[in-house]
Amino acid sequence: MGNLVRGSMMVEGRLARVIYVSLYRLHLIALHGYVRTALMMLVGRINRFLRPRLKLH
């Protein structure tokens, strides 16, 4: 982001995560469209609850 401001600019922490996720979702919308992206996000949320966090094998 150094070209946006004179000098360099660094984004860290939660703000960086929010920016990254929003850009990633916009990318998915450009590739797959709104409906399919919404369905993929819904499946991701459901999988977060159903699948274990660690592999046990």
JOQUI-V116173 format. One record per pair of residues at least 6 apart in sequence whose ideal C-beta (glycine too) atoms are under 7 Angstrom apart, sorted by the first residue. I is the first residue (numbers start at 1). J is the second residue. If there is no record, write none. Layout:
<<I/J> <I/J>>
This chain:
<<1/9> <1/11> <2/8> <2/9> <11/19> <25/37> <28/37> <28/40> <29/37>>
